[in-house]
């Protein structure tokens, strides 16, 4: 067990209870270790099987850190599902991938650039992040508000060519 501040467990429980208590009765020990590591500022790699609660780890970590959590997510259908789940739990989400109309995406980026507040989570597909200069321009404007960067489905990195 790593050394951690006593307040980190309280913060994890507070965020879980406020946003995600409908998911289950508590945060499991493995999830808690991952979340603690992230909110204490460590680079963290979580290798967990499908259905084991990886998403909850970065959901709670992102909300605990405040600001924006930038999530690089290669699978658009799963990205859409994650966004819907987070929104259903009261989180604000911005999402960009090739399945969204280009005009809509451009307008949403403009809105994000001019927004007085930023969303809790920004989901981007790797190709949007790698090839869209306007996305990069908008992200540079809000970079000081990005407190967590997550690469979901990291086993796909070699396929992304990044």
Secondary structure, DSSP 8 states (H G I E B T S, - for coil): -----HHHHHHHHHHIIIIITTT-SS--HHHHHHHHHHHTT--------TTS-HHHHHHHHHHHH-SEEEEEES-HHHHHHHHHHHHHTT--EEEE-TTS-HHHHHHHHHHHHH-SS--SEEEE-HHHHHH-HHHHHHHHHHGGGEEEEEEETGGGHHHHT-
